[in-house]
Amino acid sequence: MRSSRGLARIIVLLTALGAGGIAAYLAYGTGETPVAPSQQVEKVDTTDILVASSDIAFGTALSPANVKWQAWPNSALTPSYIRKTASPAGADQIAGAIARTSFLAGEPIREDKLVRAGGSGYMSALITNGMRAIAIEISPENGVAGFVLPNDRVDVLLTKAEKSQSGETYTGETILTNVRVLAIDQIVEEKSGQRVVIGKLATLELSPQDAENLALARRLGTVSIVLRSLSDKTGDGAIAAKNADRINIIRFGVNSSVTR
């Protein structure tokens, strides 16, 4: 009786060992790694559009280096996006346009957020919020001989004649410092057999108060601009603190000249 039970246990054990061996062979015997079921990816139709290649600040003049083509889902396209299919040279066509608002890297470039040179709102897009633009006449003698360009920084000088008992004397003083040049009305002319660029008007960016002071100062004498070094960041575009009373002096001088 005991021998028959022992024989049954041995048979069950051998059967279990055989089943385990068969399972191990099926799993690893072929030497191939089990492959997970593949998942089918749905294809999305895209169109290349112009996007910002890096962050673009408000008022920046765009260039091809600021933008790039990027695939964009057709379901998310809007008419204002610049598409490669419609404008293959779009990166070159936007060169010189001004960013009316800021762009984040990867954000689509939109026509309604750009201001084209010569278009409506071009100059207003250049002006910093809260500032004003005012144009003054310049000449080669008082305009750094045509070397002042947009985005340069200048100081503004006032030269005026003063009469006294001993005769007429001239005085000069700096009335504005570190002023941003928005634009130069440049005309190419022939001079001494060479082609030179001479600015007739300089458009400056000033605070409302400084713009008023400059307009008054022009009534007193000759206004000149002095080019600053690119690395010179001192000054804030306002009248120097030591000459803070010049506002009243200018007003008095203009009013006196008008009264006479």
ABEGO torsion letter per residue (X at the ends): XAAAAAAAAAAAAAAAAAAAAAAAAAAAAAGBBBBBBBBBBBBBBBBBBBBBABBBBBGBBBBAAABBBBBBBAAABBAABBBAAABAAAAAAABGBBBABBBBBGBBBBAAABBBBGBBGAAAAABBBGBBBBBBBBBAAAAGGGABBBGBBBBBBBBBBBBBAAEBBBBBBBABBGBBBABBBBBBBBBGGBBBBBBABBBBBBBAAAAAAAAAAAAABBBBBBBBBAABABEAGBBBAAAAAAAAAAAAAAAAAAAX
